[in-house]
Amino acid sequence: MRYSLTLTEEKSLDFSVREDLNISKEQYEGLWVEIDNTSEKLVCGVLYKHPSSDLEEFANYIYSCLDKLQQHNKTSIILGDFNINLLNC
């Protein structure tokens, strides 16, 4: 089964897709954009993790993205469907 992520475009926003952060695998996906018309640039990520995928691999992907953003001092928002049962963590 294949899923896809969508981020709705607002015509009044200037943004660029962050290809260096995007990923599309069968187990998880990430779509990132950088919004340019705020007082500071804002990076928004929409993530999806398949319920049966490996949590550690998904977490490593998120940590990798956050490391890149932190190096450039970017404010970020992460949204999505993580499919993590916190009772099992």
PyMOL commands that set and color helices and strands:
alter all, ss='L'
color gray80, all
select helices_A, chain A and resi 55-71+86-88
alter helices_A, ss='H'
color red, helices_A
select strands_A, chain A and resi 15-17+23-24+28-35+42-49+75-81
alter strands_A, ss='S'
color yellow, strands_A
deselect
rebuild
show_as cartoon
